[in-house]
Amino acid sequence: MALPVRTNLKHLLCFIQKFNSPKRFLCAERSAGNKESPEGGRVFSGIQPTGVPHLGNYLGALENWVALQNQYPSVLYSIVDLHSITQPQDPADLRRNILDMAASLLACGIDPERAILFQQSQVSEHAELSWILGCLTTLPRLRHLPQWKMKSKVKNEGSVGLFTYPVLQAADILLYKSTHVPVGEDQIQHLELAQDLARIFNGRYGDLFPVPAALLSSTRKVKSLRDPSSKMSKSDSQAMATISITDSPDDIALKLRRAVTDFTSEVTFDPEKRPGVSNLVTIHAAMARMSVEEAVSQARGLDTFAYKKVVTEAVIQRLTPIREEIERLRSDPAHLEGLLARGTLRARELAAPVLREVRQRVGFC
């Protein structure tokens, strides 16, 4: 049976009318700073199975996902394998990466008793709703989204799947009548499309979908250890640039020891003038669960070489139990497959009645 979704559409619509700017109408919330749990609502988010997450994924998204389990009565996290095939995938690698991602999410603290964890492709309602929403979406609307502009420019062309990727994202969100979506600032325009499609569908067929609000994490972006002007990324060609959450203590120490800083030995936080050192402070503060000011205070009297050791200790301390749990879970793929199958059943219990209602309103039945 679908869980009740308590949302105040009237309030949201008034908010949108009052503030007619893209960033304001997102109704963004700093979820990490919320001390009171919301009375209702449903959170949805997804992550591609592109291998084990890195430190930036953990601090920028997964740590917040864990916190949201305690703040909202209904939470869904999906391993979005339909999205992953917009780029060529080896089938064996994809199957392995799906289980690796499941193990990683569990090890980071996702609790299948408090959140529904499932594999997107196993819930066929995602694809059908995506087609219906695609018929409500114009080509100019999609051409201006960052995913298409960035990736199609690199290849001088792109697949239809890459072009319509944001429509599938919108379907992922709306299929569960989600009221809140944790996003990074670089994903805001894609969430705006989901909001627009909710309004378009509601306007044409009658109110059905809540207009989902953004939950912006308060954690600063983690930068590449070799190029602090760029985000930390799995696709970085430099092996020393990215810390994986399964890296050994020796690997973590080596990567941080070689992290780019500058010629000033004092530790300060100035992302514009000292991006490398500031990146280390950001990592230290996040991993040691303290403010940036506290991290800088702890570094007083240390040069950057000595400070790297402090950062290394904080990272190793947090990631070691996660790495060990991932290794344990990987050794039992049947357990991971069973857990995802149970999550899929729970997700379909929520998705199926929504799609039935959509089909009826559109006129299919």
N, C-alpha and C positions, 0 to 999 in steps of 0.2 A: 504494500500500500504506500502511495506517495506521501511523503511528509508534508505537513501544511507549511506554506510559505507566507509569512506575514510581512507585507510590504506596504508602504503608503505611496501609491502612485500619484495621488493628488498633490502630496507634498513635493514629490520629485518633479512633477510637471510645473508646479509653481516656481520651484527653484530654477528650472531651465528657462522659464519665461523671464524671470527676474535677472538672471545673469546670462547674457547672450554672448559668452566667449567660450571657445572650445575647452580650455583648461578648467574654467569654473564649472561648466555644466556637467563635468565628470563627477561632481560631488565627492572629490577625492578625500580620503581619510588617512591619517598617519596611524595605521593600525598598531604599530609596535608601541605607540605611546598610550593606547587606550587602556585604562585601568578597569573600566566597567564593561562587562560582556554585553553585546547587543541582545535585545529581547527576542529577536527573531532574525530570519534571513538565511540565505543559502549561499555558500561560497563554492565557486568552481575555478579550477586552474588545471593546466596541462603542461607536460614536459616531454620533449622528444626523446626517444631512446637512442641517443647518439653516443653511447658509452658512459662510463662512470662520470658523475659530475665533478667539476673542479671547484676550487675554493670560492670563486666568484659566484657560481651557482648556489653554493651552500649558504653564503652570507647574504646574497642578494635576493634569494627566493626561498630555498628550502627551510632555512631557520624560521622565516616568517610563516611558512606553511604549517610548521609544527605548532607555532603559537596560536594560529587561527583555529586549530582543533578545539582549543579550550574557550574560544570566544564566540563561536557560532554553533547553533544546534544542528546544522546540516552542512557537511563539507564533503566535496567530491574532488579527488585528484586523479587525473587520467594520464596514462602513458600514451601519448598521441602518435601512434605509429602510422596513421593515415597521413599525417602531416610530414612524416619523415621521408616518405617516398617521392616528395617533390624533387629530391635529389636521388641519383641512382644508389640502390642499396643491394648488397649481396644478401640473398635470403637467409643463409645460415648466420651471417653476422647480425642481421636484423633480429632474428629469433633470440640469439644470445644477448644482444643489447637490451631487448625488452626485459629479460630476466635480470640482467645486471642492474637496470634502472630500478626495477622492483626491489631488489636487494638493497640498493643504495638508499631509496626512500625510506624503507623500513629501518635501516641502520641509523639514518639521520633523525628518526623519531616519529615518522608517520605511523599512526596506530590504526590498524584496520577495524578496530572496534569503535573508534571515534570518527573515522573518515572512510569514505568509500574509495578504495583504490582499485582501478580497473584499467583494462586495455581497450582503447578507443575503438579499434577496428572490430571488436567482438560485439559492439552495440550498433547494429546496422541503422538504427534511427538517426545517427549522426549524419550519415551520407545522404539519407532521404531528405532530412530537413535542410541540409546544405543546398540541395538542388532547388527546393522550393524557395529558399531565401535568395539563391542566385538569380531566380527569375524576378526578383524585386530589386535587384542591384544593377546600376548602370555601369557601362564600361568606363566612362570618365572618372567615376567614383573610385574604381579600383586602380586606375592608372597612376593616381597620385599617392598611393600608399607606399610607405618606405620599403617594405619587403620587395615589392616588384621593382621599384626604381633602382634599388641597390643591386639586387642579384641579376636582373635582366641586363643592367648596364655592363656588368662584368663579362657576361657571356654574349652580349649583343642580341640575345634572344632569351626566351624562357618558355617553359611548358605551360599549358593551360592550367595544370594543377597548381603551379607556382602563382599564376595570375589570380586564381580563385581561392587561394589559401586563406585569405582573411574572411571569406564567406563561410568556410568550414569552421574557422575559429568562432565566428558569430553563432553558428549552429551549435557548436559545443556548449557555449554559454547559455543560449536561450532554451535549448532542449530540456534543461533541468529547472527552468524558471529561476535562474540564478539572480540573486540580488546584489552580490558583491564579487569582484574579480581582483585578486592581487596581481598587479602589473608593475613593470618598470616604466620609467618615463619614455623609453623608446618604443613602448607598445601602446601608448595612449591613443594614437590614431586608429589602430586596429580595434580597440575597444569602442571608439567613437562609432565605427561602422556597426558594431553589434547594437549599440544604443539606437542608431538611426534605423536599423532594420526592425528592431522591436517596435519603434514608433510607426514605421511604415506598415508593418503587418497589422498592428492594432488599429491603425486608422482605416485600413481597407477591410479587415475581417472582424473587427471588434476586439476589445481589450482581452488579451491573453497573456502577453509576456511583460514581466516587470522590466523597467529600464535599468540595466545593471550599473552599479556605481563602482568606481575604481578604488582599490585599496593600495595606496602607494607606500612601499616600505621606507622606513627612515634610515636604513643602512646605506651608506655611501657605496658607490660602485668600486669594485676591486679592479685595479689596473694590471696590465701586463708587467711582469717583473723585469722584462728587458726593454720595454717601450711604454713608459707610464703615461703616454699620451693616448694609448689605446686600452680598451677593456681587455681583461683576461679572457682568453678564448681557447677552446679545445682545438680549433683549427689553426692556431698559431704555428708557424713553421719552426719556431725556435723552442726546442724542448725545455730550455731553462726558464721560459716565460710563464709557464702555467703550473700551478700546484694541483694535482689530482687529490681527491679525498682518500684515495687508496695508496698514495705515495708513502714509501717507508720513511722513518725518521732521518736516515742518511740522505735520502733524496730531497727531503724538505730542507734540511740544513744546507745542502749544496746549492739549491736553487735560491734560497734567501741570502746566502753568502755572496752569490753572484748578482744579486738584484741591483739594478742601476740606481745610483743615488746622485751625488754631485761632489764638488770639491770643498764644501763646508762641513766641518766635522760635527757641529752642534745639531741636535735633533729639534726641529721645529715643524709646525704644521702650516704649510702655505702651498696649497695645491697648484696655484698659478705659477709661482716662482720656483718651487721645489717639489715637483710632482712625484719624483721617485721616493724621497724621504717621507712625503705626506702619505704615499701609498702604504709604506711600512707602518706608519702610525695608524692608518685606517684599519689595517689587518690586525695589528696588535690590540687596538681598542675593541674591535668586534670579537676577536677570539678570546680575549680576557674579560669580556663583558664589562667594559668600563667606558667612560666618555673619552673623547679625543683629548680633552684637557687633562684628564687623569693620566692618560698614556704619556703625554708630553711631560707631565710632572714626574712620572716614574723614570723618564729618560734623562732627567736633568743630571748633568755631570758625565754623561756617557757620550762617546763619539759614535758615529753611525756604524762603525764596525762592531763595537760592543753592543750597540742597540740591536743589531741584526740577530745576535744570540738570544736576546730577550724575546724578540718576536718569534724566533724559531721555537723556543721552549713553549710559548703560548699556543702556537699552531700544532705542535706535536701532541701536547697535552689534550687538545680538543679532538684531533683527528684520529689518534691511536685507537680509542674504543670503537669509533665508527669503522675504521679499516678492518679491525678484527671481527666485527659483527658482519660486515659484508662478506668476508672470507667464509665465515660460518654458514651464512645463508646461501652462498653460491654452491656449497657442497651438497645442497639438497634442492635441486631444481624442481622436483615433484611438489615440494612444499610451496614454492613460489608460484608454480602453475596453478595449484589448487587455490591459493589465496587470491590470485587474479580472477580465477573462474568464479569464486564466491562474490568478489567485488562486481564482476560483470552482471551477475544475476540481480544484485541489489541496484545497480545502475539502471538496468532494463526495467525494473519495477517502477522506477521514477520516469524513465524516458517514454515507455510505451504509451501510457495514457495521454501524455502531452502530444505525441505525434498523432494519436488517434483523433484528438481534438483538432489539431492542425489540418489533418486530411479532411475531416468533416467540414470545417469552415471554408477550406479551399474549394470543396465540391467534389472530392474524389469518392466520397461515400455518404 
